[in-house]
Amino acid sequence: MNAMTRLLERSKELALLNSISALLHWDQETFLPRKGAAWRAEQLAHLAGLSHRLWGIEEVGVWLSECEEFGYPEGSDEAVNLREWRRAYDRAVKLPTEFVEECAKTEALSQHAWREARAISDFRVFEPHLAKLVSEARRKADFWGYRKSRYDALLDAHEPEATEEDLGVMFERLAPELSRLAAEGISTTSTHPAPPLPPAPYPVKAQQAFNREVAAAFGFEFDAGRIDSTTHPFCTRLGPADCRLTTRYDEGDFFCSFYGVLHETGHGLFEQGLPPEHYGTPLGQAVSLTVHESQSRLWENHIGRSRAFWEFWFPRAVEYFPQLRSSSAEAIWRRANRVERSLIRVEADVVTYDLHIVLRFEIERRLINGQLNVPDVPAYWNERFKSLTGEKVPNDRLGCLQDIHWALGAFGYFPTYTLGNLYAAQLMETAGRDIPGLDTALTAANYAPLLEWLRQRVHRHGMRFTGGELMRRITGSEPQEAAHLAYLQRKVRSLGE
C-alpha cells in the first residue's frame, strides 16, 4: 500500500471519528440532560485525544514526506489534499495529546456553564471557565507559534490568510463608515418607521413549518438534513448526507427563528454542496469560515431581507400566521430591515451588525494578548457597547453572555462574520452580472440559478483554493469592503423611499 493510499485511509478514518464527535456536540446542544454534561465532556475529550494520536503520529509524517518527494502535479487532487494534510499535521504535532484532551474537556464543560450563566444572567458562573479557556488558548498559540501576536495563531485556525494587524486596519477603516451608515439608517427608520408586527402569539409549530418551507425552497435537502431547537443557532455536518440546522423560537416574534434558519440554511447549502466523493479529505471540506459565513450572510440578508423576497413570501406567511393579514409585504419588509440599536448580534439589522463584530474582535484580542482580565469583561463590554451603539446593556444575558463562541474555545472566529459580509456582497455583485435574468428568477422565488452558480463557483472546490484566491477567481478582484458598504448604503436609501 503506497503512502497516498495510507493517507487517504487515515484521513477518512479521522472523518468518521470527527463525525461521531460532531454528533455528540449536536446532541449536547439539543437533547443532552443537564446531569449528562460531565460524562459528555469525558467522551469528547477521549475522541479528541484519539483523533489527535491518529494524525499526529510519526508515521503520518513519513507518508507525507514520501508523497511530497513523489511530486504530484500542481493543482491535482493529490497535491491539494497533500498541501492541506501537511498544514494540519504540522499544527497537530506541536500540541501534546494530553493538552488536546484537556481543551476538549474544558470546552464541553464550559458550554454547559455558559448555558447556566446565560439562563440566570450571571457572568460569575461562567467566569472561571472563560479564564481557563483563555489560558488554554494562549498556550495553544504558544505551541503553534506566531510571528507577531498570539491572536494570529488562533485566527489561523479559522481564516488562514488573516492577521490581527490586517483585521485591525480593516476595522479601523470600516468603523467610521459603519457608524455613519448606522446613524443615517436609524434616522431614516425613525422618519419612515417600520410598523410593529401584529400581535402574538406566533406558534412554534407554525414557525417550524414556515421555516422549513423557505429552507426547502432555497434548496436545502431535508432527506439529508433537519432542523432542531437550541440555545444558540448553529449548523453541523455529521456526514456526506447528514446536515443538522438549529434555531431558537420566540412566540412573540417569528423573525427570531426565521432569520436564524435562513442563516444556518446558507451554511447547510454549502455543506450539502461539497463533493460527496471527496468526503473525509480536504477536497470535501469547506475552505474557511469566512467563505462559510459568506454563504450564510448571502442567503439570510441579500436574499431573505430583499423586497422581492417578502413580496413573494408574504402570502405564504399569512397562511401560517393569520394575524399578518392586517399587515402587508411592504410592512414586513420594512420590519425585517429597520435599522435600530440592538443588543443581540444574531438579531441585529444588516447595517449595525458589523459593529457587534468590532466589539467582539476588540475584546478577544485583548484577552488573548493579556490586555484585558477575564473578570473585567462585563464592564468593558458594557462601556464599549454603549460607546459604539449608544445603547445601555441591562444585564449579562443580553451582553457578554449572548454568544456561545468563547465557550467553544473559538477565539478568532468572530472576524469571519464581517469578512463573510464582504465576500457575500462581492459574490452577489458578480452573480448579478453572470446569471442572465437573476432578478426575475429571485422575484419568482426561483433560487435554483443562484444556488447552481454558487455550487459551481464556490461549493464544489472544497479546499482547492484559499478563500482569497477563490474570491479573485470568481469576482476578479481582491476581497474588499467597497461592495459591502455599497450594499448597506443602498439598503439605507431604500428605507427612505
TORLOTI-501539 format. One line per 5 residues: number of its first residue (from 0); their letters; for each residue x, y, z negated of N, C-alpha, C. Coordinates in steps of 0.05 Angstrom, whole numbers. Last residue first. Example, Ala and Ser with C-alpha at 12.3 -4.5 7.8 and 13.67 -1.06 7.14 Angstrom:
% TORLOTI-501539
1	SA	257/-45/-142/273/-21/-143/258/1/-157; 264/-114/-156/246/-90/-156/264/-66/-156 $
//
This chain:
% TORLOTI-501539
496	EGLSR	-749/1108/-17/-766/1112/7/-795/1109/0; -715/1097/-58/-726/1124/-57/-744/1129/-33; -697/1047/-49/-716/1051/-72/-728/1079/-72; -660/1055/-9/-686/1042/-2/-707/1046/-25; -617/1075/-38/-632/1093/-20/-660/1081/-13 $
491	VKRQL	-600/1029/-64/-609/1052/-80/-626/1071/-62; -586/997/-20/-606/988/-39/-617/1012/-54; -544/1025/3/-569/1021/18/-592/1013/-1; -507/1020/-39/-517/1047/-32/-543/1044/-16; -498/965/-39/-510/977/-62/-522/1005/-56 $
486	YALHA	-474/960/13/-499/946/6/-513/959/-18; -428/991/4/-448/1000/24/-475/986/20; -403/959/-34/-411/986/-41/-432/997/-21; -393/914/-1/-410/912/-26/-420/939/-34; -359/934/38/-385/923/46/-403/921/22 $
481	AEQPE	-313/953/8/-330/971/24/-357/959/30; -278/920/-19/-301/930/-34/-321/944/-16; -252/859/11/-251/887/5/-278/896/-8; -211/810/41/-232/815/21/-230/844/12; -191/828/108/-185/821/81/-210/825/63 $
476	SGTIR	-227/806/167/-214/826/150/-208/814/123; -256/769/195/-236/784/210/-222/805/193; -292/734/173/-300/762/176/-281/779/192; -268/683/175/-296/687/180/-303/715/188; -213/689/164/-222/674/187/-251/679/195 $
471	RMLEG	-216/718/116/-203/730/140/-212/716/166; -240/681/83/-254/706/89/-242/719/114; -199/642/82/-226/635/92/-241/660/100; -159/670/57/-155/661/84/-182/654/97; -182/676/5/-175/699/22/-172/692/51 $
466	GTFRM	-187/622/-11/-210/639/-8/-205/663/9; -149/577/32/-153/593/8/-177/611/12; -174/519/66/-162/546/66/-165/558/38; -192/469/50/-174/471/72/-159/498/73; -227/453/11/-204/469/2/-183/471/25 $
461	GHRHV	-284/454/51/-273/446/25/-251/465/17; -308/465/99/-279/466/98/-268/456/72; -363/468/98/-351/443/109/-321/442/105; -378/520/78/-381/495/62/-364/472/72; -365/562/118/-355/561/90/-355/533/79 $
456	RQRLW	-384/556/170/-363/575/165/-350/571/138; -424/516/169/-402/514/188/-379/532/181; -457/533/127/-447/506/127/-422/504/145; -470/584/144/-454/581/121/-442/553/119; -502/569/188/-479/586/193/-460/583/169 $
451	ELLPA	-542/541/162/-525/526/180/-500/542/186; -566/583/133/-553/561/119/-534/546/137; -585/615/175/-565/626/157/-550/603/142; -622/580/200/-599/591/215/-577/602/197; -658/567/156/-641/547/168/-618/559/184 $
446	YNAAT	-696/601/137/-669/604/126/-649/585/138; -749/633/151/-734/612/165/-704/615/157; -783/673/134/-773/653/115/-761/628/128; -790/711/171/-809/689/172/-801/666/153; -747/744/160/-774/754/155/-795/732/155 $
441	LATDL	-706/711/178/-709/715/149/-737/727/143; -714/716/234/-716/690/221/-721/693/191; -704/770/242/-730/759/249/-735/732/235; -650/773/227/-671/788/212/-699/777/217; -626/740/267/-626/732/238/-647/747/222 $
436	GPIDR	-620/743/323/-647/743/311/-648/736/282; -559/708/325/-580/723/340/-607/721/326; -507/715/282/-531/699/286/-553/715/300; -465/752/278/-461/727/291/-486/712/298; -482/797/250/-471/801/277/-470/774/292 $
431	GATEM	-499/775/203/-517/792/218/-508/797/246; -452/751/185/-474/734/194/-494/750/210; -424/797/169/-414/781/192/-437/763/203; -455/815/126/-450/833/148/-442/817/173; -451/770/93/-477/777/104/-474/797/128 $
426	LQAAY	-396/770/80/-408/747/95/-434/755/108; -392/818/52/-377/814/77/-389/792/94; -424/805/8/-431/827/25/-417/825/52; -396/762/-14/-423/758/-5/-431/780/15; -347/784/-31/-348/765/-9/-376/762/3 $
421	LNGLT	-366/817/-72/-352/829/-49/-353/810/-25; -388/779/-107/-405/800/-95/-392/813/-70; -342/752/-121/-363/738/-105/-382/758/-93; -317/791/-152/-304/783/-127/-324/768/-109; -355/789/-193/-352/813/-177/-338/807/-150 $
416	YTPFY	-346/735/-210/-373/745/-203/-372/770/-185; -293/730/-223/-302/718/-198/-330/726/-190; -285/752/-274/-279/769/-250/-289/757/-224; -300/706/-308/-318/729/-303/-311/746/-279; -257/669/-315/-280/663/-297/-295/689/-289 $
411	GFAGL	-221/679/-353/-213/684/-326/-234/679/-305; -236/626/-395/-224/653/-394/-213/657/-366; -271/582/-412/-268/591/-385/-259/620/-384; -286/555/-457/-257/559/-453/-251/570/-426; -339/554/-466/-329/533/-448/-298/534/-445 $
406	AWHID	-345/599/-495/-348/574/-509/-339/550/-492; -340/635/-454/-318/633/-472/-320/608/-489; -391/626/-426/-365/621/-414/-342/618/-433; -443/637/-442/-430/613/-452/-401/609/-444; -467/701/-464/-456/684/-444/-442/660/-456 $
401	QLCGL	-484/730/-510/-504/723/-489/-493/703/-469; -455/750/-553/-462/721/-553/-479/712/-529; -449/805/-550/-426/788/-544/-431/758/-544; -515/818/-543/-489/829/-538/-468/808/-532; -559/794/-559/-562/810/-535/-535/823/-527 $
396	RDNPV	-538/771/-605/-550/754/-585/-553/768/-558; -522/814/-637/-502/798/-624/-514/780/-602; -562/875/-625/-554/851/-641/-534/834/-624; -568/922/-595/-582/919/-621/-572/896/-638; -528/968/-563/-532/939/-566/-544/934/-594 $
391	KEGTL	-549/1023/-526/-540/1013/-552/-547/984/-554; -526/1047/-463/-545/1031/-478/-533/1021/-504; -490/1070/-430/-507/1088/-445/-527/1074/-463; -454/1039/-402/-482/1039/-393/-499/1059/-407; -402/1048/-423/-405/1041/-395/-434/1045/-385 $
386	SKFRE	-410/1060/-477/-396/1080/-460/-399/1074/-430; -436/1014/-493/-450/1040/-495/-437/1060/-477; -395/977/-487/-420/974/-471/-435/1000/-471; -359/994/-525/-352/996/-496/-377/994/-479; -387/983/-573/-377/1010/-566/-372/1014/-537 $
381	NWYAP	-397/928/-569/-419/947/-572/-411/976/-564; -345/906/-563/-366/901/-543/-387/923/-545; -322/921/-612/-311/930/-587/-331/928/-564; -355/893/-648/-353/922/-649/-342/934/-623; -347/838/-632/-373/851/-631/-372/882/-631 $
376	VDPVN	-288/832/-637/-302/830/-611/-329/844/-612; -259/829/-683/-266/856/-674/-282/856/-648; -245/777/-693/-265/789/-710/-275/816/-700; -203/772/-651/-229/759/-649/-250/772/-667; -167/831/-632/-171/808/-650/-200/798/-648 $
371	LQGNI	-132/851/-576/-158/852/-590/-161/827/-607; -85/841/-552/-91/869/-557/-118/873/-571; -68/791/-534/-63/799/-562/-69/828/-569; -82/773/-485/-56/787/-487/-51/798/-515; -132/752/-494/-111/734/-486/-83/747/-490 $
366	LRREI	-162/798/-508/-160/775/-526/-136/758/-520; -156/829/-462/-145/839/-487/-142/816/-507; -183/798/-425/-154/802/-421/-141/813/-446; -234/799/-448/-219/774/-448/-190/778/-442; -249/854/-444/-247/841/-469/-230/816/-468 $
361	EFRLV	-247/867/-388/-231/882/-408/-227/866/-434; -284/830/-368/-256/829/-360/-238/843/-380; -330/849/-393/-320/822/-400/-291/819/-392; -335/900/-368/-333/897/-397/-321/870/-404; -340/887/-314/-319/904/-322/-314/901/-352 $
356	IHLDY	-388/859/-315/-364/844/-310/-339/860/-318; -424/900/-322/-423/879/-342/-397/863/-339; -418/927/-275/-409/940/-300/-407/920/-323; -443/894/-238/-414/893/-240/-403/908/-264; -499/908/-245/-488/882/-253/-458/882/-257 $
351	TVVDA	-523/953/-227/-509/955/-252/-494/930/-260; -544/935/-178/-528/959/-179/-511/960/-204; -576/890/-185/-551/887/-169/-533/911/-171; -596/884/-255/-601/890/-227/-574/890/-212; -590/829/-301/-584/856/-292/-590/860/-262 $
346	EVRIL	-594/780/-322/-619/793/-315/-615/821/-304; -544/765/-336/-557/749/-317/-584/760/-308; -531/807/-375/-518/805/-349/-534/790/-329; -573/846/-414/-567/819/-406/-555/818/-378; -586/900/-420/-567/888/-439/-557/861/-429 $
341	SREVR	-589/950/-372/-597/924/-380/-576/912/-399; -615/1008/-344/-595/997/-363/-605/971/-374; -637/998/-276/-640/1007/-304/-618/995/-321; -668/996/-217/-642/1000/-228/-646/1012/-256; -709/946/-186/-707/970/-203/-679/972/-215 $
336	NARRW	-719/901/-158/-695/917/-150/-692/942/-167; -765/877/-174/-741/860/-172/-716/875/-166; -800/919/-168/-795/908/-195/-769/892/-195; -802/924/-113/-791/946/-130/-784/936/-158; -827/875/-102/-800/881/-91/-787/903/-108 $
331	IAEAS	-876/884/-126/-858/863/-137/-830/867/-127; -895/926/-94/-891/930/-123/-873/909/-135; -898/901/-44/-881/925/-48/-875/929/-78; -936/862/-53/-909/854/-46/-890/877/-51; -975/879/-112/-970/878/-83/-942/870/-78 $
326	SSRLQ	-1027/866/-161/-1002/878/-153/-999/877/-123; -1069/836/-174/-1072/864/-180/-1047/880/-172; -1051/785/-165/-1070/797/-146/-1074/826/-150; -1022/766/-206/-1008/782/-187/-1026/794/-166; -1053/730/-234/-1054/758/-243/-1039/777/-224 $
321	PFYEV	-1041/679/-212/-1064/694/-202/-1065/723/-211; -988/650/-194/-993/669/-216/-1016/687/-208; -991/617/-150/-981/606/-175/-988/623/-199; -1012/651/-112/-1025/625/-116/-1016/612/-142; -976/693/-114/-1003/697/-124/-1017/671/-129 $
316	ARPFW	-933/670/-87/-931/676/-116/-958/680/-128; -954/669/-35/-950/644/-49/-947/648/-79; -955/725/-24/-980/709/-25/-977/682/-39; -897/736/-29/-917/747/-48/-943/731/-48; -863/718/11/-868/700/-12/-889/711/-31 $
311	FEWFA	-859/759/50/-868/732/57/-878/717/33; -845/804/21/-868/806/39/-878/778/48; -800/785/-5/-824/788/-20/-849/792/-3; -763/783/39/-768/760/22/-795/763/8; -761/835/59/-772/814/76/-779/789/59 $
306	RSRGI	-735/861/18/-763/867/23/-776/845/39; -693/819/-23/-698/835/1/-728/840/4; -676/785/-62/-685/812/-70/-691/830/-46; -659/738/-36/-681/737/-55/-691/764/-65; -615/755/-2/-639/743/8/-662/747/-11 $
301	HNEWL	-579/783/-34/-583/792/-6/-608/780/6; -588/753/-85/-592/781/-81/-597/789/-52; -585/696/-82/-600/709/-103/-608/738/-95; -550/686/-39/-578/677/-38/-596/690/-59; -503/714/-56/-515/719/-30/-545/711/-30 $
296	RSQSE	-491/692/-105/-499/721/-104/-512/727/-78; -477/640/-89/-499/644/-108/-509/673/-107; -434/650/-55/-458/636/-45/-481/641/-63; -397/674/-87/-407/689/-63/-432/676/-53; -384/635/-123/-402/657/-132/-412/674/-108 $
291	HVTLS	-350/604/-90/-375/593/-101/-394/615/-109; -309/640/-81/-325/632/-58/-351/620/-68; -292/642/-136/-301/667/-121/-318/659/-97; -276/591/-147/-301/601/-160/-310/626/-146; -255/555/-88/-251/572/-111/-277/580/-123 $
286	VAQGL	-268/512/-53/-242/523/-53/-236/540/-78; -300/451/-72/-302/480/-66/-275/493/-70; -280/388/-43/-285/406/-66/-286/435/-57; -263/354/-5/-291/351/-13/-298/369/-37; -210/362/0/-226/370/22/-256/367/17 $
281	PTGYH	-190/339/-48/-193/368/-46/-210/377/-22; -234/281/-61/-208/293/-52/-212/323/-50; -284/266/-75/-263/255/-90/-235/265/-82; -311/266/-9/-316/268/-38/-294/253/-54; -309/265/45/-285/273/31/-289/275/1 $
276	EPPLG	-360/254/61/-339/234/68/-312/240/54; -389/299/49/-390/276/31/-369/255/36; -368/365/51/-369/340/67/-368/315/49; -416/409/20/-388/398/22/-389/371/35; -469/421/13/-457/425/39/-429/416/42 $
271	QEFLG	-481/416/-40/-493/397/-22/-482/399/7; -451/460/-59/-444/433/-67/-455/412/-48; -481/502/-34/-453/499/-29/-444/470/-35; -530/494/-58/-528/492/-29/-499/488/-21; -517/506/-112/-525/479/-104/-523/474/-74 $
266	HGTEH	-507/561/-111/-485/542/-118/-492/514/-108; -559/576/-97/-536/584/-80/-512/566/-85; -587/558/-141/-591/545/-115/-569/551/-96; -571/594/-180/-560/567/-181/-565/551/-155; -601/639/-160/-572/640/-164/-560/612/-163 $
261	LVGYF	-653/619/-163/-642/627/-137/-611/628/-138; -657/610/-218/-658/587/-200/-647/595/-172; -654/662/-237/-635/643/-246/-634/619/-227; -699/683/-214/-674/691/-203/-651/674/-213; -737/652/-245/-737/652/-216/-710/660/-205 $
256	SCFFD	-732/660/-300/-725/634/-289/-722/635/-259; -744/717/-299/-722/705/-315/-713/678/-303; -790/728/-271/-765/734/-259/-742/720/-273; -833/719/-305/-825/697/-288/-799/702/-273; -844/737/-367/-831/748/-344/-820/725/-327 $
251	GEDYR	-867/710/-409/-874/738/-406/-863/751/-381; -845/661/-411/-873/662/-401/-883/691/-399; -784/645/-390/-797/665/-407/-825/668/-396; -734/594/-385/-760/605/-379/-769/625/-400; -673/579/-350/-688/583/-375/-713/598/-369 $
246	TTLRC	-643/526/-311/-651/553/-315/-664/555/-343; -600/485/-269/-615/490/-294/-622/520/-295; -587/432/-222/-591/461/-228/-605/463/-255; -545/381/-200/-564/390/-220/-564/420/-224; -537/335/-149/-531/363/-157/-552/373/-176 $
241	DAPGL	-518/282/-118/-530/287/-144/-521/315/-155; -487/260/-78/-516/264/-73/-530/268/-100; -434/257/-96/-439/268/-69/-469/272/-63; -442/280/-166/-434/260/-145/-441/272/-118; -455/320/-198/-448/295/-211/-440/274/-191 $
236	RTCFP	-446/388/-203/-448/366/-183/-438/340/-196; -485/439/-233/-463/419/-235/-468/397/-214; -501/504/-253/-503/483/-233/-480/464/-236; -538/540/-304/-514/531/-291/-521/511/-269; -564/585/-355/-566/571/-329/-539/563/-318 $
231	HTTSD	-566/570/-422/-552/587/-403/-552/573/-376; -602/533/-444/-598/559/-457/-586/579/-437; -645/498/-398/-622/500/-414/-621/528/-427; -682/451/-357/-681/474/-375/-656/474/-392; -671/431/-288/-678/426/-315/-675/452/-332 $
226	IRGAD	-679/406/-223/-677/430/-239/-686/423/-267; -640/365/-176/-663/370/-194/-658/396/-209; -620/324/-118/-616/344/-139/-642/348/-156; -632/297/-73/-604/296/-83/-599/316/-104; -682/308/-62/-676/280/-63/-647/275/-73 $
221	FEFGF	-680/362/-57/-688/352/-83/-685/321/-84; -637/404/-27/-648/377/-23/-654/365/-50; -646/470/-8/-637/452/-29/-652/426/-27; -665/508/28/-650/484/39/-640/465/18; -701/547/17/-674/555/23/-657/532/35 $
216	AAAVE	-744/514/5/-745/530/30/-717/540/37; -728/495/-45/-730/476/-23/-730/491/4; -732/543/-74/-706/530/-72/-706/510/-48; -788/551/-70/-770/570/-57/-742/557/-53; -808/507/-98/-816/512/-71/-796/530/-56 $
211	RNFAQ	-785/514/-149/-778/490/-133/-785/495/-103; -810/560/-166/-781/559/-164/-773/537/-145; -864/542/-168/-856/563/-150/-826/563/-145; -859/502/-209/-869/495/-182/-861/516/-161; -841/531/-253/-826/509/-243/-834/502/-214 $
206	QAKVP	-883/567/-261/-857/577/-253/-840/555/-241; -923/532/-276/-926/547/-251/-899/558/-242; -901/513/-324/-906/494/-302/-910/508/-275; -900/561/-355/-875/548/-347/-879/529/-323; -945/615/-338/-939/588/-349/-914/575/-338 $
201	YPAPP	-942/675/-356/-934/662/-331/-926/634/-339; -995/708/-393/-971/691/-390/-967/682/-361; -977/778/-378/-971/749/-382/-996/735/-392; -1000/829/-333/-998/817/-360/-992/787/-359; -958/848/-277/-984/844/-290/-981/827/-315 $
196	LPPAP	-897/884/-286/-910/860/-278/-938/859/-291; -899/956/-275/-894/932/-291/-908/908/-280; -875/989/-215/-898/982/-233/-890/957/-250; -819/1028/-213/-829/1002/-207/-852/995/-226; -819/1098/-195/-819/1076/-214/-830/1050/-203 $
191	HTSTT	-786/1141/-172/-802/1122/-156/-805/1097/-173; -759/1166/-212/-777/1183/-195/-794/1166/-177; -731/1123/-234/-748/1139/-251/-768/1157/-235; -701/1105/-190/-722/1088/-202/-741/1103/-220; -667/1148/-184/-686/1142/-163/-708/1124/-174 $
186	SIGEA	-638/1145/-232/-653/1169/-226/-675/1163/-205; -614/1095/-225/-632/1099/-248/-650/1124/-243; -583/1105/-179/-605/1086/-178/-624/1089/-201; -547/1143/-198/-565/1150/-176/-589/1131/-175; -521/1113/-237/-535/1138/-244/-555/1146/-223 $
181	ALRSL	-500/1072/-204/-519/1066/-225/-535/1090/-234; -466/1101/-172/-489/1088/-159/-510/1081/-180; -429/1118/-211/-443/1137/-195/-468/1125/-183; -410/1068/-229/-424/1087/-248/-440/1107/-233; -387/1049/-183/-409/1034/-195/-424/1052/-214 $
176	EPALR	-346/1087/-176/-367/1084/-155/-391/1069/-167; -315/1078/-222/-328/1104/-218/-350/1103/-197; -302/1020/-215/-318/1030/-237/-330/1058/-233; -268/1009/-170/-297/1004/-169/-313/1019/-190; -217/1023/-186/-229/1036/-162/-259/1033/-162 $
171	EFMVG	-212/991/-230/-208/1020/-233/-219/1035/-210; -218/941/-207/-240/951/-225/-236/981/-230; -169/939/-178/-196/937/-165/-218/949/-182; -131/941/-219/-132/963/-199/-159/963/-185; -144/893/-245/-145/918/-259/-148/942/-240 $
166	LDEET	-133/856/-205/-160/860/-214/-164/886/-228; -77/862/-202/-93/869/-179/-122/873/-187; -63/846/-255/-56/872/-245/-74/880/-222; -81/793/-258/-92/813/-276/-87/841/-265; -93/764/-193/-75/771/-216/-89/792/-233 $
161	AEPEH	-115/711/-149/-120/735/-165/-98/739/-187; -111/664/-122/-98/687/-110/-100/712/-127; -140/625/-151/-111/624/-150/-97/649/-138; -186/627/-194/-182/641/-169/-152/644/-165; -182/590/-237/-208/597/-225/-206/610/-197 $
156	ADLLA	-130/584/-252/-148/560/-253/-174/565/-240; -110/635/-251/-101/616/-230/-118/591/-230; -127/658/-298/-140/665/-273/-134/645/-251; -87/638/-331/-115/628/-334/-131/635/-309; -42/665/-314/-42/635/-314/-70/624/-316 $
151	DYRSK	-56/718/-324/-52/709/-296/-53/678/-294; -56/721/-379/-82/721/-365/-79/712/-336; -3/726/-392/-16/701/-397/-42/699/-381; 33/763/-340/16/761/-364/4/734/-367; 75/754/-302/71/780/-316/55/778/-341 $
146	RYGWF	83/699/-289/103/719/-282/100/745/-299; 78/638/-328/66/661/-313/88/681/-308; 60/573/-353/79/593/-345/66/615/-329; 35/529/-377/34/532/-348/56/551/-338; 44/540/-432/52/514/-420/54/517/-389 $
141	DAKRR	20/590/-436/49/587/-441/59/561/-430; -33/577/-426/-19/596/-408/11/593/-411; -43/545/-470/-45/534/-444/-30/551/-423; -38/582/-511/-19/560/-510/-19/548/-482; -82/615/-499/-55/626/-498/-34/604/-496 $
136	AESVL	-123/577/-507/-119/589/-480/-91/602/-478; -118/567/-562/-112/546/-543/-108/557/-514; -133/618/-581/-107/607/-587/-99/585/-567; -186/619/-562/-166/639/-553/-138/629/-558; -208/576/-591/-208/576/-562/-187/595/-551 $
131	KALHP	-203/595/-643/-188/571/-635/-186/569/-605; -237/639/-641/-209/643/-649/-192/619/-640; -285/614/-630/-273/631/-610/-243/636/-616; -292/588/-679/-289/572/-655/-276/589/-633; -298/630/-715/-275/612/-718/-271/595/-693 $
126	EFVRF	-347/656/-690/-321/669/-693/-298/649/-696; -397/634/-693/-381/627/-670/-352/636/-673; -417/657/-739/-419/628/-736/-400/618/-714; -412/712/-731/-394/699/-750/-395/668/-748; -452/729/-697/-426/723/-685/-408/708/-705 $
121	DSIAR	-516/714/-696/-495/719/-717/-468/710/-706; -568/700/-676/-556/725/-671/-534/733/-691; -589/650/-679/-593/667/-703/-580/694/-700; -575/632/-628/-602/628/-637/-609/646/-661; -520/641/-626/-538/657/-609/-567/655/-619 $
116	AERWA	-502/602/-661/-497/630/-667/-516/648/-651; -518/555/-634/-527/560/-661/-525/590/-667; -489/560/-586/-518/559/-585/-530/565/-613; -436/560/-608/-446/583/-593/-477/583/-592; -433/508/-628/-432/530/-647/-443/556/-633 $
111	HQSLA	-434/480/-579/-455/475/-599/-456/499/-618; -387/499/-557/-412/504/-543/-436/500/-562; -349/480/-593/-354/509/-591/-380/515/-577; -348/426/-583/-358/435/-609/-365/465/-608; -325/428/-531/-351/415/-536/-363/425/-562 $
106	ETKAC	-276/454/-541/-296/466/-523/-324/454/-528; -249/418/-574/-255/445/-583/-278/458/-567; -244/375/-539/-260/372/-564/-268/399/-574; -211/397/-500/-237/386/-493/-255/384/-517; -165/409/-531/-180/430/-518/-208/421/-511 $
101	EEVFE	-148/357/-546/-155/377/-566/-173/399/-555; -135/336/-496/-157/324/-512/-167/343/-533; -92/369/-483/-115/368/-466/-140/357/-481; -57/355/-524/-67/382/-523/-92/383/-505; -45/303/-511/-58/308/-537/-70/336/-537 $
96	TPLKV	-18/310/-463/-44/297/-463/-59/303/-489; 13/373/-449/13/348/-464/-16/336/-465; 21/403/-387/4/402/-410/6/374/-424; 51/397/-342/60/417/-361/44/417/-387; 25/364/-308/48/353/-323/59/372/-343 $
91	ARDYA	-15/398/-284/-22/377/-304/2/368/-321; 12/430/-248/-1/442/-271/-6/421/-293; 29/392/-211/49/409/-224/37/423/-248; -20/370/-195/-1/354/-210/19/371/-225; -44/412/-167/-57/401/-191/-38/385/-208 $
86	RRWER	-6/418/-125/-13/440/-143/-25/430/-169; -10/367/-102/15/377/-113/10/399/-133; -63/368/-84/-55/349/-104/-29/357/-118; -59/409/-45/-75/413/-69/-69/393/-91; -24/384/-7/-18/411/-19/-33/415/-45 $
81	LNVAE	-52/337/5/-26/336/-8/-19/362/-21; -97/357/32/-100/343/6/-74/342/-9; -70/379/76/-86/396/59/-90/382/31; -45/334/99/-29/356/89/-44/374/70; -89/302/113/-70/292/94/-53/315/82 $
76	DSGEP	-115/334/151/-129/327/126/-109/318/105; -68/383/177/-82/357/178/-96/352/151; -39/429/170/-67/431/176/-82/405/177; 21/400/194/8/423/180/-21/425/189; 29/329/192/26/354/208/11/376/192 $
71	YGFEE	70/304/138/44/304/153/41/330/168; 123/282/116/118/305/133/93/303/150; 150/247/82/140/237/107/134/259/127; 159/279/38/182/271/54/173/261/81; 108/279/17/120/304/26/144/299/44 $
66	CESLW	102/226/3/85/237/24/96/263/35; 140/222/-38/142/205/-14/126/216/9; 120/259/-75/146/264/-62/149/247/-37; 72/233/-90/72/259/-77/98/265/-62; 93/187/-114/76/184/-90/75/211/-75 $
61	VGVEE	119/210/-158/134/195/-138/119/193/-112; 76/232/-186/97/250/-175/114/236/-154; 51/185/-200/37/203/-182/57/222/-170; 87/164/-237/84/150/-211/69/168/-191; 82/195/-283/106/199/-266/102/186/-238 $
56	IGWLR	17/223/-295/37/202/-298/59/204/-277; -26/256/-291/-1/268/-299/22/248/-302; -70/224/-279/-59/242/-258/-31/253/-265; -80/193/-323/-80/180/-297/-67/198/-276; -80/230/-365/-59/210/-364/-57/197/-336 $
51	HSLGA	-126/259/-353/-100/272/-352/-77/252/-350; -166/221/-360/-162/233/-333/-134/245/-331; -160/212/-415/-156/190/-396/-151/201/-368; -172/263/-437/-145/251/-440/-140/229/-420; -225/267/-421/-206/287/-412/-177/277/-414 $
46	LHALQ	-248/224/-449/-248/224/-420/-227/244/-408; -240/242/-502/-228/216/-493/-226/216/-462; -270/289/-503/-241/290/-508/-227/265/-497; -321/268/-495/-309/286/-475/-279/288/-478; -327/238/-543/-329/226/-516/-315/242/-495 $
41	EARWA	-323/278/-582/-304/256/-581/-304/243/-554; -367/309/-570/-341/321/-568/-319/299/-567; -407/273/-582/-404/281/-554/-376/294/-550; -402/272/-637/-395/248/-622/-391/255/-593; -421/325/-648/-394/316/-657/-385/292/-641 $
36	AGKRP	-474/327/-628/-453/344/-617/-425/334/-624; -519/301/-647/-501/286/-629/-477/301/-620; -553/333/-675/-533/318/-690/-514/302/-673; -585/353/-633/-567/371/-648/-545/356/-662; -588/313/-573/-597/320/-600/-576/336/-615 $
31	LFTEQ	-584/335/-506/-569/324/-528/-582/332/-555; -607/359/-461/-623/340/-477/-609/329/-502; -574/402/-439/-603/399/-433/-618/382/-453; -520/403/-450/-534/429/-447/-564/427/-443; -507/349/-451/-502/366/-475/-518/392/-474 $
26	DWHLL	-518/335/-399/-535/325/-420/-532/341/-446; -474/360/-375/-501/367/-367/-521/359/-389; -432/332/-399/-434/361/-403/-463/370/-397; -441/281/-379/-443/285/-408/-445/315/-415; -433/292/-325/-459/283/-334/-462/287/-364 $
21	ASISN	-379/306/-326/-399/326/-318/-427/318/-327; -357/256/-340/-354/279/-358/-375/300/-352; -370/229/-293/-381/220/-318/-379/242/-339; -339/258/-257/-368/259/-254/-382/249/-279; -288/245/-274/-297/272/-277/-327/275/-274 $
16	LLALE	-287/190/-260/-285/198/-288/-295/226/-292; -291/197/-203/-311/181/-218/-311/189/-248; -245/226/-193/-271/238/-187/-293/223/-201; -206/189/-206/-209/213/-223/-236/226/-218; -212/156/-163/-217/145/-189/-221/168/-209 $
11	KSREL	-197/190/-122/-225/182/-123/-232/169/-150; -142/194/-134/-159/218/-133/-189/211/-136; -126/141/-128/-124/154/-154/-142/179/-156; -135/134/-73/-149/117/-92/-149/130/-120; -100/173/-52/-129/174/-46/-145/158/-66 $
6	LRTMA	-51/154/-70/-61/180/-79/-91/182/-75; -48/105/-42/-49/105/-71/-59/132/-82; -45/125/10/-68/108/2/-70/107/-28; 4/151/7/-20/166/13/-45/150/5; 41/108/-2/37/129/-22/11/145/-18 $
1	NM	14/43/20/32/66/21/24/88/1; 17/-24/0/0/0/0/18/25/0 $
//
